[in-house]
């Protein structure tokens, strides 16, 4: 049984803790949160600490789940691996490329497994989209976005996240990771633009942004993300991959809401367009919801540890997708393209 310590009990941390609670491969030995938190009934019997370093040293877990704010991801992950624990760390892996590379280097040096929370990698619809796009052949055009018309508690979460990370980085790493899995090519240049649309966030932060990324094989990608009550919910969900031989697209029902967390992962239908052939529409009505995806992610972590999976490419992709999104943020702030 894998003894796990969960650090950070926000939306994602609670979901991961519930996954470990339900999976017989794991035993939760402790929870960490800096402030008091209202937990679901299933988690209330577990001890909660406010001090991560103390809990790590005292409990000596086999696995640490890092679901804190982005600015502590690298520090907590490195500390866990140096203490002998495997790591699951929520995206983004770090807030700088150097810190992300330090996490990957620590995993290689210590022999510990480090899985990054790219939840779409465990989603059957996204796995199918990636496979179908690769079968079409490149170079590719990637058109991806996720805008959220957030208000109330969701807007408060977004404002808290933007204390350290803009939307194009926090959400963007998921979708840039998809681009990287399809093209296999390295990115060579990123161009970004952003705008601050609210006085409720820091003067140097922006809650809307989009960027373009150019890959060495000629592929190019566009990603857009915006958070806040002012965002339009028209065309808030665009997921297209276009190649010289056709296109693969995710379609959402008109009733989908941009601030629903399941909308981030549910796909409804997959449309495959091949030149000269009738379009193929695949229903995804029975696909997993958010909690089920967290459960699948937990099962993958267990398999990575128990079967000694090689996570070299996994971490390499995580570092590259973060580097692209951080380059986009640099481009937004400088007004200049960034070469990679």
PAKOL-78642 format. One record per residue (C-alpha): residue number from 0; residue in one letter; chain; z, x, y. Coordinates in steps of 0.25 Angstrom, whole numbers. Layout:
% PAKOL-78642
NUM; A; A; Z; X; Y
...
***
This chain:
% PAKOL-78642
0; X; A; 0; 0; 0
1; X; A; -4; 5; 14
2; X; A; 8; 5; 24
3; X; A; 3; 1; 37
4; X; A; 8; 2; 51
5; X; A; 1; -7; 62
6; X; A; 2; -2; 76
7; X; A; -2; -12; 87
8; X; A; 0; -27; 85
9; X; A; -11; -33; 94
10; X; A; -22; -42; 89
11; X; A; -28; -32; 80
12; X; A; -15; -25; 75
13; X; A; -10; -39; 71
14; X; A; -23; -42; 63
15; X; A; -22; -28; 56
16; X; A; -7; -30; 53
17; X; A; -10; -44; 47
18; X; A; -21; -37; 38
19; X; A; -12; -27; 33
20; X; A; -1; -37; 31
21; X; A; -11; -45; 22
22; X; A; -17; -33; 14
23; X; A; -9; -29; 2
24; X; A; -14; -15; 4
25; X; A; -5; -13; 16
26; X; A; 10; -14; 20
27; X; A; 13; -15; 35
28; X; A; 25; -6; 37
29; X; A; 26; -8; 52
30; X; A; 19; -13; 65
31; X; A; 19; -7; 79
32; X; A; 17; -13; 92
33; X; A; 22; -8; 106
34; X; A; 27; -22; 110
35; X; A; 33; -34; 103
36; X; A; 22; -42; 97
37; X; A; 21; -56; 90
38; X; A; 16; -54; 76
39; X; A; 10; -64; 66
40; X; A; 20; -69; 55
41; X; A; 14; -60; 45
42; X; A; 18; -47; 53
43; X; A; 31; -51; 58
44; X; A; 39; -44; 46
45; X; A; 34; -30; 49
46; X; A; 42; -21; 58
47; X; A; 36; -18; 72
48; X; A; 38; -5; 80
49; X; A; 34; -2; 94
50; X; A; 33; 13; 91
51; X; A; 21; 17; 84
52; X; A; 25; 32; 82
53; X; A; 38; 28; 77
54; X; A; 33; 18; 67
55; X; A; 22; 27; 62
56; X; A; 33; 38; 59
57; X; A; 43; 29; 53
58; X; A; 34; 20; 44
59; X; A; 24; 31; 39
60; X; A; 13; 21; 37
61; X; A; 0; 23; 28
62; X; A; -8; 16; 38
63; X; A; -7; 14; 53
64; X; A; -15; 2; 60
65; X; A; -17; 6; 74
66; X; A; -20; -7; 82
67; X; A; -14; -3; 96
68; X; A; -21; -2; 109
69; X; A; -33; 8; 109
70; X; A; -26; 19; 116
71; X; A; -16; 22; 105
72; X; A; -26; 20; 93
73; X; A; -29; 35; 92
74; X; A; -15; 40; 94
75; X; A; -9; 30; 84
76; X; A; -20; 33; 74
77; X; A; -19; 48; 74
78; X; A; -3; 47; 74
79; X; A; -4; 38; 61
80; X; A; -14; 47; 54
81; X; A; -6; 60; 58
82; X; A; 6; 52; 52
83; X; A; -1; 51; 39
84; X; A; -6; 36; 40
85; X; A; -20; 30; 39
86; X; A; -25; 22; 51
87; X; A; -32; 10; 55
88; X; A; -34; 10; 70
89; X; A; -40; -1; 78
90; X; A; -52; 1; 87
91; X; A; -55; 8; 96
92; X; A; -51; 21; 88
93; X; A; -46; 27; 101
94; X; A; -49; 27; 116
95; X; A; -56; 40; 117
96; X; A; -66; 47; 107
97; X; A; -57; 59; 106
98; X; A; -45; 51; 101
99; X; A; -54; 43; 91
100; X; A; -59; 57; 86
101; X; A; -45; 61; 85
102; X; A; -42; 49; 76
103; X; A; -54; 52; 67
104; X; A; -50; 67; 66
105; X; A; -36; 63; 63
106; X; A; -40; 54; 52
107; X; A; -49; 66; 46
108; X; A; -38; 76; 47
109; X; A; -27; 68; 41
110; X; A; -35; 61; 31
111; X; A; -30; 47; 35
112; X; A; -39; 35; 36
113; X; A; -42; 29; 50
114; X; A; -49; 16; 50
115; X; A; -54; 10; 64
116; X; A; -53; -5; 67
117; X; A; -68; -8; 67
118; X; A; -66; -22; 61
119; X; A; -81; -25; 61
120; X; A; -82; -14; 50
121; X; A; -75; -24; 41
122; X; A; -83; -36; 45
123; X; A; -94; -41; 35
124; X; A; -103; -46; 45
125; X; A; -103; -34; 53
126; X; A; -105; -25; 41
127; X; A; -117; -34; 38
128; X; A; -122; -33; 52
129; X; A; -121; -17; 51
130; X; A; -128; -17; 38
131; X; A; -139; -26; 42
132; X; A; -141; -18; 55
133; X; A; -142; -5; 48
134; X; A; -152; -11; 38
135; X; A; -161; -15; 50
136; X; A; -161; 0; 54
137; X; A; -160; 6; 68
138; X; A; -160; 9; 79
139; X; A; -152; -2; 84
140; X; A; -148; -10; 96
141; X; A; -133; -15; 95
142; X; A; -130; -27; 104
143; X; A; -115; -30; 103
144; X; A; -104; -36; 111
145; X; A; -91; -43; 111
146; X; A; -86; -50; 124
147; X; A; -73; -57; 124
148; X; A; -70; -68; 134
149; X; A; -55; -66; 132
150; X; A; -43; -73; 139
151; X; A; -28; -75; 137
152; X; A; -22; -66; 126
153; X; A; -36; -60; 122
154; X; A; -38; -56; 137
155; X; A; -24; -50; 137
156; X; A; -28; -42; 124
157; X; A; -41; -37; 131
158; X; A; -34; -33; 143
159; X; A; -24; -25; 135
160; X; A; -35; -18; 127
161; X; A; -42; -15; 140
162; X; A; -30; -6; 145
163; X; A; -36; 5; 136
164; X; A; -50; 0; 131
165; X; A; -62; -7; 137
166; X; A; -69; -18; 128
167; X; A; -81; -10; 126
168; X; A; -72; 0; 118
169; X; A; -62; -9; 112
170; X; A; -73; -18; 106
171; X; A; -85; -9; 107
172; X; A; -80; 0; 96
173; X; A; -82; -11; 86
174; X; A; -97; -13; 89
175; X; A; -101; 1; 92
176; X; A; -95; 4; 78
177; X; A; -105; -6; 73
178; X; A; -116; 0; 80
179; X; A; -112; 14; 74
180; X; A; -112; 8; 60
181; X; A; -126; 3; 62
182; X; A; -133; 14; 68
183; X; A; -126; 27; 63
184; X; A; -130; 34; 75
185; X; A; -122; 41; 85
186; X; A; -121; 35; 99
187; X; A; -127; 44; 110
188; X; A; -125; 37; 123
189; X; A; -117; 25; 129
190; X; A; -118; 17; 142
191; X; A; -108; 7; 146
192; X; A; -104; -3; 157
193; X; A; -92; -11; 160
194; X; A; -85; -20; 170
195; X; A; -71; -24; 173
196; X; A; -71; -39; 174
197; X; A; -56; -42; 176
198; X; A; -45; -38; 185
199; X; A; -35; -39; 173
200; X; A; -39; -26; 167
201; X; A; -38; -11; 172
202; X; A; -47; -7; 184
203; X; A; -53; 4; 175
204; X; A; -56; -6; 163
205; X; A; -67; -15; 161
206; X; A; -67; -27; 152
207; X; A; -83; -29; 150
208; X; A; -92; -18; 146
209; X; A; -105; -15; 138
210; X; A; -112; -2; 133
211; X; A; -124; 3; 127
212; X; A; -124; 14; 116
213; X; A; -136; 23; 112
214; X; A; -136; 29; 98
215; X; A; -143; 41; 93
216; X; A; -153; 33; 84
217; X; A; -158; 25; 96
218; X; A; -149; 13; 93
219; X; A; -142; 7; 105
220; X; A; -130; -2; 107
221; X; A; -124; -12; 117
222; X; A; -110; -17; 117
223; X; A; -103; -26; 127
224; X; A; -88; -31; 127
225; X; A; -80; -39; 138
226; X; A; -66; -44; 138
227; X; A; -60; -55; 147
228; X; A; -60; -69; 151
229; X; A; -72; -67; 160
230; X; A; -81; -63; 148
231; X; A; -93; -72; 145
232; X; A; -93; -77; 130
233; X; A; -108; -78; 131
234; X; A; -114; -68; 121
235; X; A; -101; -62; 119
236; X; A; -104; -58; 105
237; X; A; -117; -50; 103
238; X; A; -119; -42; 90
239; X; A; -133; -38; 88
240; X; A; -140; -26; 81
241; X; A; -155; -24; 83
242; X; A; -164; -14; 76
243; X; A; -179; -13; 76
244; X; A; -179; -21; 63
245; X; A; -170; -33; 67
246; X; A; -156; -36; 71
247; X; A; -143; -41; 66
248; X; A; -134; -50; 75
249; X; A; -121; -56; 74
250; X; A; -120; -71; 78
251; X; A; -108; -78; 83
252; X; A; -106; -94; 84
253; X; A; -107; -100; 98
254; X; A; -92; -104; 96
255; X; A; -87; -89; 95
256; X; A; -77; -85; 106
257; X; A; -77; -72; 112
258; X; A; -62; -70; 112
259; X; A; -60; -74; 97
260; X; A; -56; -61; 89
261; X; A; -64; -66; 77
262; X; A; -76; -67; 86
263; X; A; -76; -51; 87
264; X; A; -79; -50; 72
265; X; A; -84; -63; 67
266; X; A; -99; -64; 66
267; X; A; -103; -78; 62
268; X; A; -118; -74; 58
269; X; A; -126; -62; 56
270; X; A; -141; -63; 60
271; X; A; -151; -52; 54
272; X; A; -164; -51; 61
273; X; A; -175; -43; 54
274; X; A; -189; -41; 60
275; X; A; -199; -51; 54
276; X; A; -189; -58; 45
277; X; A; -181; -71; 47
278; X; A; -167; -69; 53
279; X; A; -155; -69; 43
280; X; A; -142; -76; 47
281; X; A; -130; -72; 40
282; X; A; -118; -81; 41
283; X; A; -104; -74; 43
284; X; A; -96; -87; 43
285; X; A; -86; -82; 33
286; X; A; -83; -68; 39
287; X; A; -69; -62; 41
288; X; A; -61; -65; 54
289; X; A; -53; -55; 62
290; X; A; -41; -54; 53
291; X; A; -49; -54; 40
292; X; A; -57; -42; 46
293; X; A; -43; -35; 49
294; X; A; -40; -37; 34
295; X; A; -53; -31; 30
296; X; A; -50; -19; 39
297; X; A; -36; -17; 33
298; X; A; -42; -18; 19
299; X; A; -52; -7; 23
300; X; A; -41; 2; 29
301; X; A; -34; 1; 15
302; X; A; -47; 5; 8
303; X; A; -49; 16; 17
304; X; A; -35; 22; 14
305; X; A; -35; 18; -1
306; X; A; -49; 22; -4
307; X; A; -50; 34; 5
308; X; A; -62; 30; 13
309; X; A; -69; 40; 21
310; X; A; -68; 34; 36
311; X; A; -75; 46; 43
312; X; A; -87; 37; 47
313; X; A; -78; 26; 51
314; X; A; -70; 35; 60
315; X; A; -83; 42; 66
316; X; A; -88; 28; 69
317; X; A; -75; 24; 76
318; X; A; -76; 36; 85
319; X; A; -90; 34; 88
320; X; A; -89; 20; 92
321; X; A; -77; 23; 100
322; X; A; -85; 34; 107
323; X; A; -96; 25; 110
324; X; A; -87; 14; 116
325; X; A; -79; 25; 124
326; X; A; -92; 30; 129
327; X; A; -96; 16; 134
328; X; A; -83; 15; 141
329; X; A; -85; 29; 148
330; X; A; -99; 24; 152
331; X; A; -93; 11; 158
332; X; A; -84; 20; 166
333; X; A; -93; 31; 170
334; X; A; -106; 22; 172
335; X; A; -114; 33; 164
336; X; A; -119; 33; 150
337; X; A; -111; 42; 140
338; X; A; -117; 51; 130
339; X; A; -111; 53; 117
***
